[in-house]
Amino acid sequence: MLTQVCGRSDLNLTNLRIWNKDAIAKNYWDVENKVDKLWIRWIHTYYIKGEQGDNIQVPKQACWMIRKILEARTVITQFSTINPEKSVIRQLYNNMLQGKPKVPWKCLMYMNAARPKSKFTTWIQLHGKMLTTDRLSKWGLNVEKTCCLCQLQEESREHLFVQCTYVRRLWDRILRWMSRPMYNAITWEQHLQWTINNGKGNSKEAQVFKMMYAEITYGIWNERNRRTFETRRQQWETIAKEIIYLVV
Ligand SMILES: [Zn+2]
């Protein structure tokens, strides 16, 4: 799942799908540069037979690994300069990432001191991959769509994390504690921009804010799951106290 949703290294995570592709391409680079290893000499003798680039035939009878290595020549031929003194895989990886869009919220994940489970929940939230009931019902699942925190509107990422009265009270309490201006975003986009504005930079305030953001996101999602699956509930005041205790 991680490799499917991770466009770039958003959580200081390497995109494993791209990295694996580059690792195989590195094997082809070794073959092309005739690194003196027995298996490379063997490939030259039996499969390459003096051909180069696109002229190399990928034999159908070859094993999966050989076919993958030879097919990876298309990755290598995209790059005219590879410095053999540096990590070849890293160079290929960085080149392949250049075409991927950067996410504007990367600053929220970088050097965030929140608990790993809170950062992971936030990462899923920011990617828009949370299994909120609006998404589940679009997939045809028969679920109760009303928000279990306020019972007023249908649950979506925008409602649950931005508009829900329960969540706004929680935020107001925490922002008062942080001596920050009150929160008045209405749409997800406004909320995200407000969050990025508060969480970017190296100041102590930004560090505390992004940690707080991740813990609040986890607190809200955890409470939502508790009400949905365990029929237990906590008041927003209790969750706010727990979050402040965690961050202090
Ligand atoms: Zn609600």
Boltz pocket constraint, residues with backbone or C-beta under 6 A from the ligand:
constraints:
  - pocket:
      binder: B
      contacts: [[A, 147], [A, 148], [A, 149], [A, 150], [A, 151], [A, 152], [A, 153], [A, 159], [A, 160], [A, 163], [A, 164], [A, 165], [A, 166]]
      max_distance: 6.0
